[in-house]
């Protein structure tokens, strides 16, 4: 099987895309476990680019369809039918897609509305903030039980989030954990009750949208952290200065400073 021999799905069937009040909602949709294939990754990649270029989008919200799974990772049946050459480029494209998500200068929130394991957690770790539904599922990277490693950024992102010793233990045991454990370790930001979870996620996301928040500054803060942590300290300060200079020239900075002087609440535009 190759990309050329695959029948591409109808646009948006595996990664649904919609925009609500400045929030682009990307929904992974392949029941029952929302496992991803090359086709889904292509749709996710396209949705990320769509959200990047849409000036009306200030926040990206990623979730799984249904209420059982956020995502259970790569589709095992698909992996069984392809050769090692295809698997290499499948992983490469998945890495590039998640890098694009991570480096997009707009805040990315992952709403973990169900089990988030394997490649599903690798997708979620490319987001900036992770919100989990209480008692909705387990989280972890159990790839070692299949004789492989977490190959879509898992070994690198997990270590950066929870530290080397804990990440090595988590991955080598292949264990899965509760969302509450993940919250204690800093892997999940918040765990909220199942009742009203979706509404609370949207309410949380809206706080980063104009006119109440300078979304351009939010995005540049995210970009400064994500890019800066991967280079030397002096280089990271240079990145920070350049992004700050972009913001100094923005409409939002002018509005923020003017509103401060005039002692009123600012009304940001995201520009």
C-alpha angles and dihedrals in degrees: 000000000000134000089259094055095048119098105234114229123238110281113276098009096114098032111030116205131199138148124226122179095333095318120113108212114205112190121191105218123185109116140248098022103004091235114177130238132181088271093054091047090053090052091046090050091051092048091052091052091046091054091046094056097041107096090198091061115088102160132033117214119194122195142151125251116253125010104274104066138026087188134317094206131246119004105258094201090055091050091052092058100049132076126242091259091058092044091056094054092040089058091043092053091046089052091050091049094052091044088054090051092048094048097044106116092231125089113264120204123188114206106204099206095163143355112346109190140145112347089001090067089045088057091047092049090060087064121087098228130026122204118187135200113234115253090356097123150303133295130209150099107261097165092122088071087065093049095253138091130245095276104179097074096295099125091050103039096043092052090050092051104042104015134256103283097047094042093051091049092048094050099040094049091045089216125155124219143199121266087244090060090048090051091053090052094049094249092113123038099206139002114207134186117271093238108089092358097140093048091048091051091053091047089051092049093049092063088073094053127092141288090037097041134033096240093185089060090046090054094047092049088053092047092048092054097042095047098033096057091059097058138049120291094252091050091048090054089052090053090049092051093050093049091047090052089054089053094047087062094048128107089234093059090051091049093046094051093043092049090050092053092045091047095234136119112273122240107212126199101193090245 
